[in-house]
Amino acid sequence: MPFNPTRRSLLTALGAAPLVLRIKGAFAAAGFPEKTVNLVIWSGAGGALDTYGRQLAELLTKEAGWTVAVQNRPGGSGAVGVSTVLAQAPDGYNLLVCTGTLTFGIAQGLIPFKLEDLRYVRAMQAEPSSVAVRADSPLKTLDDFVTYMRDNPNKLRVGGHAPAGFHQFILFQLGKMGKFESGWIPHDASGKVPLSLLGGHMDVAIMTPSSGLSQVESGEVRLLGITTEERSHFFPKVPTFKEQGYDIVDSIWRGVAVHGKTPDDIVARIQEAIDKVEASRDWLDFQNREKQENINLGEKAFTQLVNRQLANQTEFLKSVGLVK
Amino acid sequence: MQVLVDTLAVLFSLSGLLSVIAGAAIGIVVGALPGLGPSIGVSLLIPFTYSMSPENSMLLLISLYMAAEYGGSISAILLSTPGTAAAAATTIDGFAMTQKGLGNKALAISLSASTVGGLIGGVALLFLAMPLSKLALQFGPASYFAVGLFGLTSVAALSGGSLVKGLIGAALGLLLAFVGIDPIAGMPRFTFGRIELFEGIPMLAVLIGLFAVSESFLLAESAGKTRGGVSKGAVRAVYLTLKEWKELFRTMVSGSVIGTFLGILPGVGGNIACWVARDYAMRRNPKLAFGEGEPHGIAAPEASNNATVGGAMVPLLALGVPGSPTTAVIVGALVLHGLRPGPQLFAEQPVLVYTILLGLLLACVVMFLIASVSLPWMSRVINLPDSVLAAGILIFAILGAYSLRNLAFDVWLTVGFGVLGYLMKKLSFPVAPVVLALVLGYLVETNFRTALVTSRGSYGIFFTDPVSAVFLALSLASILYPMWRSRRDKRIKAA
């Protein structure tokens, strides 16, 4: 029988294959990531969360050498995005890019998952809400808005991103203090909110200022109030809710979560990569350009934050009768 | 003037041209592969733009976007497998032509129509970005609903012989569109508790199943009977004759206008434009045999989906808000270079803006040249025997289904839709109405309900909103006119 090098090396390779696989399994975390990491953004394309997610994807590639694919999975107050990540194996290859509306969805039972189904890796941005009107609106202050809403029930069309999320929560709180009730027009992408406002399909938008930054800066959209503790250094001319007599101070985080069963060593690798992003000049420039607070909360602080928010929001939703 | 000179210097520099050529070549491939589309293609290339100048990276990405909208038609025509959702309408007449041995011609029509569409969309962007963006702002939820409803009226035209069968197909499509999480209330519905269905039934699984998998079953079935159906047509020219240009040019232009217009509306885009354009072509040419390999049935959708590229760039450049998933990814690339899209970009970075505007036109030309060279090779597929073709389509389809979300669930879903499509074709139920209704279902439902929330339950909003009123009237006319015409024809016959 003639010597057949092909067959021989093939047999050797076959014999060694299980060994290679086993070794790879044991050191999976050391080599993470070995393939493309999916960044699942739970909102539609365009808008603040989407911009953040894509910047993160680019910096993870640039600073940490990852290969990253971005997917938009909008719908259902974020439940679609959560389900996308939970449908995949808990191997750290699917990162959920989400926002503070997560806890609302869970509190209302709109997101059919538990807080523990996810691990909260890092909160990276925070941004306030604001009350926005078109430049030609007669409303000039928060008081104008509240008084008008009280005296003319259901006259103004108010809306923003997502049903029963952070912005609607701000409106509820404002309504409770100002004694008015309001409907809510949900949008499936935050980028559509300023368009809807500019086109006259809504009268008032409750939105993060960055959703319509071009329009806010050009003066086409006017902000009546902002939910920061003190005046934001990004928008120094916009008065806070607090200084106008409505004590609502809140901001929405944006961050990264993974499947709740992801092992510690993989999460540690993700943390290292995000550390590199946080430390980069590009990231800080981006935060300033997009007018975002850099909160940088690690897993422990982030988990505490979401637990606290869930408790507060559940209590609030119960008190207004939205949840029994 | 200096801006124009600088822009041309960028476009026709070696690196600029190479960016366009690379973008167009990759775009054609990405478009032709089912499961990969323009938005995934652009996001895959973003990492390579890190070290490029903003101008060159934009050239690369917009060329890819443009070429991918075209590339989807290649697999649609040759393999009955729409490479992108926007190529779905092309499949019907495209594959029918291939089966007649005219695959070559179908590819030539698609290439020319795509180029014309891309150029018209690009010219509209160049000269009309500001007024078109004002127009886009006029569209509220009621108007989006009416546009969607108008699109649904083309079910009649897609039904082939039997309107009843078409309506049954459309009802099935709407039913499928309801699966997933409710867009207004956020509660899951019709998901049978399957987490894979929370996002709704993936569009491409339905498309690939109904069009491609079912076709491979049919081919496998007939392959045994018609042995050696090899070499059905020589692989020759990829250019249209002057006569064909004259014949098809009007359809290409009308398709392009429809595509440009629907492209500027966020959330509408090529997936819907292709059907509307095909429907319009059918109404304009009632005598032609659409569905049986009619060149107009390729020219219209292919012109329209490429025209949406220019359209989708309108809100991006004029308002700073992306009009399609792909332009949203392009925003990411701009932000990376420290730039923010929007009207201020015209003042701050005029050369970049004009590079995008003129680059889009250059991309069309380069796409045409690259495809002209490569099509004779690609179209050798039509010389394969049916049995090989059937197996090839099936492999191609399953790969595409899996690469959607990397879920085996999607593969089974696609096979399931393949069986459904096979049964439908056997019972001569048209499959296109299912796809059309699924594409439009989300748009129609979400905006119908949002409009009612806006108006606090009053249906008046659909009539007081001028855009909505116009499209509702058009929908009514498009239902009534064929009825009136057929009654008139009967009366004439009787007389």
Interface residues (C-beta under 8 A of the other chain):
Chain A: G44 A45 G46 D50 T51 R54 Q55 A57 E58 T61 K62 T67 V68 A69 V70 N72 R73 G75 G76 S77 A79 V80 S83 T84 L86 A87 Q88 G105 Q108 L110 I111 P112 N154 R157 G159 P163 A164 G183 W184 I185 P186 H187 D188 A189 G191 K192 P194 L195 S196 L198 G199 G200 H201 M202 L213 S214 Q215 E217 S218 D285 F286 R289 E290
Chain B: S39 I40 S43 L44 I46 P47 Y50 A136 L137 Q138 F139 G140 P141 G180 I181 D182 P183 I184 A185 G186 M187 P188 I195 E196 F198 E199 G200 P266 G267 P315 L319 G320 V321 P322 S324 P325 T327 A328 V329 V331 G332 V335 L336 G338 R340 G342 P343 Q344 R405 N406 L407 T446 T450 V453 T454 R456
